[in-house]
Amino acid sequence: MLIGDVARRSGVSARMLRHYDSLGLVRPTGRTHGGYREYSGADIRRIFHVESLRSLGLSLKDVSRALDDPGFTPGALVDDLIRQTRERIAAQTELLTRLRRIGDAEPADWADVLQTVALLQALGSDNAMRRQRAALTGGELPVAALVEAALGEADPNVAGALRWALARSGDGGLPALAAGLDDPDAEVRKRAVECLAELDGEAATDLLRGALAHADPAVRRCAALALGNRGIPDAIPPLIDMTVDDQDDATDALSALAGAGDAELADQIATGLVARLAHGSREARLRLAQALADLPGSTAAAALEALSHDQDRLIAATASYALER
């Protein structure tokens, strides 16, 4: 079969067939009287073998080794091809994500595209200061890019800037942050709830309420503190638990809740703290007494009066000092 016929039937161009011949990869076994290449059935099978191996990503050099070297084993080469393919997929996925981010920014012209590209590159920089400056630009960045960066940011200063930028961007990032709460990585879950804590609005508050029952204690704690600082009574039981467990921020949040001007809420918090006094360790009882000292209302005052006669001198002194103050 002549080269033109082989090209038509195999789909491999005559130019490529000549290249294979020059490399010694597929040499036609015959020649016509006129000197034209003539391919046998075995030659054509080899062409298909070459194309099959090339479709896996093998170079022509590796194809030649695979077909002609009896000692050649595919294991290491296949592993290397897998690695290379993963790298290409990762690079293409990154490019696709960047293009989507640019599309989300709704650029009006190429100047906007270039500005968004520059900000995205800065946000992905190895330099923390560059990332922070990009985050502080905030409103110029797509929300999806801000969320992605915030969930992956380990530097506390950059993370704070990203949370600030998210808070300014509205609630468009809520779905991604909600998904972040269930991420397999504990650090990502923690960052997600910290971002939610910075967002205003009922939708963010509802997500924080749901996070009070999260399996991750770090997520529960952050959600409780955020809700407490928002004056949400749902946070009272976990904040009391955190007070017993020596979480100073919890005491501050309870105090903020009680100081919101709602006497009934202050008494509810004091009642919850008193209920834990009978079963706590000495250290826990002292922390509960200190928490009661920061609460207004008659329930807290009555509890402190009783504690001022406690057998533990330090607890009694703490309660007495609070009453005098």
Secondary structure, DSSP 8 states (H G I E B T S, - for coil): -BHHHHHHHH---HHHHHHHHHHTSS--SEE-TT--EE--HHHHHHHHHHHHHHHTT--HHHHHHHHH-TT--SHHHHHHHHHHHHHHHHHHHHHHHHHHHHHHT--SSHHHHHHHHHHHHHHT-S-HHHHHHHHHHGGGS-HHHHHHHHHH---HHHHHHHHHHHHHT-STTHHHHHHHTT-SSHHHHHHHHHHHHH--SHHHHHHHHHHTT-SSHHHHHHHHHHHHHTT-GGGHHHHHHHHHTT-HHHHHHHHHHHTTS-HHHHHHHHHHHHHHHTTS-HHHHHHHHHHHHT--SHHHHHHHHHHTT-SSHHHHHHHHHHHH-
